[in-house]
Amino acid sequence: MLILSIDTSTACCSVALHQDGLLLGCYELFTERTSAAMLTTLIRDVVTHAGSELTQLDAIAVAKGPGSYTGLRIAVSTAKGLCFALDKPLLAVNTLQAMAAQLQAFFSDEYLLCPMIDARRMEVYCALYQPDGREVQPTSAQIIDENSFSNWLERGPVVFFGDGAAKCQVLLGRHQNALFPGKNVVPSARTIGQLATLAFNEGQFENLATFEPFYLKDFMTTQPRKLV
């Protein structure tokens, strides 16, 4: 089983290749505005340098969101284009779930994992997971204040991470059950591919004709102010 994974849901642009769940290669770029320009190059390179060809792929996986509107659109359109051209199935993985998977091995069952992606102002996209991967609170957009996650924090330790955690740390950092790892956890195709392998085995394929990114919120634009 050979799966190509793509994640451009945040500023990081990454692609990975997994065979039967084993990582063969992964390229990640952390510079701004690289997704549109470099994504196809990274796809070509990771497949070629792993000694494979696009025609050998069994499926293509994509981080479906939430995240950057533009980034999600680029990744999903690229993945769908490859699926149509190569006649391969599409797999989609929640970006926050894949972030949580990066820390599962480091925390025991009494902890909850709360991946966060920065949205506007004091808002984040977040969810809660147990270290075994089970979802405790579904993905949502939350405006952070001093009472956020109070019910969960009273029950036990919660690990907040991702680029949206900094604004949460300012308000919740003094709570004894609020933990903020020093490691900066960003979405990556590495864990998208791991979870996509499980989805492939369970036959959780997307409908190519109807699949859309999980934007979570409508795209917001700023109207130019008229000069009078």
C-alpha positions in Angstrom: 0.0 0.0 0.0 1.7 3.2 -1.2 0.1 6.5 -0.1 1.1 10.0 -1.0 0.0 12.6 1.6 -0.3 16.4 1.3 -0.7 19.0 4.0 -0.8 22.8 3.3 -3.4 23.7 5.9 -1.1 26.2 7.6 2.1 28.0 6.6 4.0 24.7 6.5 3.9 22.9 3.2 4.6 19.2 3.5 4.3 16.0 1.5 5.1 12.5 2.6 5.1 9.0 1.1 4.2 5.9 3.2 4.3 2.3 2.3 2.1 0.1 4.6 2.3 2.8 7.2 6.1 3.1 7.1 7.4 6.5 6.2 9.6 6.4 3.1 10.2 10.2 2.7 8.9 13.5 3.8 9.6 17.1 2.6 8.6 20.1 4.7 8.9 23.8 3.9 8.3 26.4 6.6 8.5 29.6 4.6 5.5 31.8 3.8 3.6 31.5 0.5 5.3 28.3 -0.6 2.3 26.0 -1.1 1.2 27.1 -4.6 4.8 27.5 -5.9 6.5 24.4 -4.5 3.8 21.8 -3.8 4.0 20.0 -7.1 7.9 20.1 -6.9 7.8 18.5 -3.5 5.4 15.8 -4.7 7.6 14.9 -7.6 10.8 14.9 -5.5 9.5 12.7 -2.6 8.1 10.1 -5.0 11.2 10.1 -7.2 13.7 10.0 -4.3 11.9 7.1 -2.7 12.4 5.2 -5.9 8.7 5.1 -6.9 6.5 6.6 -9.5 3.1 8.3 -9.3 1.5 5.5 -11.2 2.4 3.1 -8.4 0.4 5.0 -5.8 -2.5 3.2 -4.2 -4.1 6.4 -2.9 -3.6 10.1 -2.2 -4.3 11.6 1.2 -4.9 15.2 2.1 -5.2 17.3 5.3 -8.8 18.4 4.9 -8.8 21.2 7.5 -9.5 23.2 9.4 -6.8 25.8 8.6 -5.9 28.4 6.0 -8.6 28.8 3.4 -6.1 29.3 0.6 -3.8 26.5 1.8 -6.7 24.0 2.1 -8.0 24.9 -1.3 -4.5 24.4 -2.9 -3.9 21.0 -1.2 -7.4 19.6 -2.0 -7.4 20.8 -5.6 -3.9 19.3 -6.1 -4.9 16.0 -4.5 -8.1 15.7 -6.5 -6.3 16.6 -9.7 -3.9 13.8 -9.1 -6.6 11.3 -8.2 -8.5 12.1 -11.4 -5.4 11.9 -13.6 -4.1 8.7 -12.0 -7.5 7.1 -11.3 -6.6 6.7 -7.6 -8.9 7.0 -4.5 -8.8 10.1 -2.2 -8.4 9.9 1.6 -9.0 12.9 3.9 -7.7 13.4 7.4 -8.7 16.1 10.0 -5.7 18.4 10.4 -6.2 18.7 14.2 -6.4 14.9 14.6 -3.1 14.5 12.8 -1.5 17.1 15.0 -2.7 15.2 18.1 -1.2 12.1 16.7 2.2 13.7 16.9 2.1 13.8 20.7 0.1 10.6 21.5 3.2 8.6 22.5 4.3 11.2 25.0 1.3 11.4 27.3 -0.6 8.8 29.4 -4.4 8.3 29.6 -5.1 11.0 32.2 -4.1 13.8 29.8 -6.2 15.4 27.1 -4.6 16.7 23.9 -5.8 20.0 22.5 -4.3 20.9 19.1 -4.9 24.6 18.1 -4.6 26.4 14.8 -4.5 30.1 15.0 -7.5 31.9 13.5 -8.4 35.6 13.7 -7.7 37.7 16.8 -8.4 35.6 19.9 -10.0 32.8 18.0 -8.6 29.3 17.4 -9.6 26.1 15.6 -9.3 23.3 18.2 -10.5 19.9 19.3 -9.8 17.6 22.3 -8.4 14.0 22.0 -7.4 11.3 24.3 -3.8 10.0 23.8 -5.2 6.9 22.2 -6.7 9.1 19.4 -10.3 9.1 20.5 -12.1 12.4 20.0 -13.5 13.9 23.2 -14.6 17.3 21.9 -15.2 17.8 18.1 -13.5 20.4 16.0 -14.8 23.9 16.5 -13.8 27.5 16.3 -13.4 29.0 19.8 -12.8 32.5 21.0 -10.4 32.2 23.9 -11.1 33.9 27.2 -10.1 33.2 30.9 -13.0 30.7 31.2 -12.2 28.6 28.1 -11.8 24.9 28.8 -12.6 25.4 32.5 -14.7 22.2 32.7 -11.9 20.1 31.2 -9.2 21.7 33.2 -11.0 21.0 36.5 -11.1 17.3 35.5 -7.4 16.9 34.7 -4.4 18.1 32.7 -4.9 19.4 29.2 -2.0 19.8 26.8 -2.4 22.9 24.5 -0.2 23.0 21.4 0.0 24.3 17.9 0.4 27.9 16.6 -2.9 28.9 18.3 -1.8 27.9 21.8 0.2 31.0 22.5 -2.9 33.2 22.8 -4.4 30.6 25.1 -1.3 30.5 27.3 -1.6 34.2 28.1 -5.0 33.5 29.7 -4.8 30.0 31.0 -1.1 29.5 31.6 -1.4 29.9 35.4 -3.8 27.0 35.7 -2.1 24.0 37.3 -3.7 21.6 34.7 -2.9 23.7 31.6 0.3 22.4 30.0 2.1 24.1 27.1 5.0 22.1 25.6 8.0 24.0 24.5 8.0 22.1 21.2 6.2 23.9 18.3 3.9 21.3 16.8 2.8 22.1 13.3 0.6 20.1 10.9 2.6 17.6 8.8 2.0 15.1 6.1 4.0 12.6 8.2 1.0 12.0 10.5 -1.6 12.6 7.7 0.0 9.5 6.0 -0.2 7.4 9.2 -3.9 8.1 9.8 -4.6 7.8 6.0 -3.2 4.2 6.2 -5.8 3.3 8.8 -8.5 5.0 6.7 -7.4 3.1 3.6 -7.7 -0.2 5.5 -11.2 0.7 6.6 -12.2 1.8 3.1 -12.9 5.4 4.2 -12.5 6.9 0.7 -13.9 10.3 -0.3 -16.2 11.1 -3.2 -14.0 12.9 -5.7 -16.9 14.8 -7.3 -18.3 16.2 -4.1 -15.4 16.4 -1.6 -14.6 19.9 -0.3 -12.1 21.1 2.3 -13.3 21.4 5.9 -13.1 25.2 6.1 -15.2 25.2 9.4 -16.0 28.9 8.8 -16.9 30.9 5.8 -14.1 32.7 4.1 -13.9 36.3 5.3 -12.8 39.2 3.1 -12.2 42.8 4.0 -14.0 45.3 1.8 -11.9 48.4 0.9 -13.0 51.6 2.6 -14.4 54.2 0.2 -12.6 57.6 0.3 -14.9 60.6 0.6 
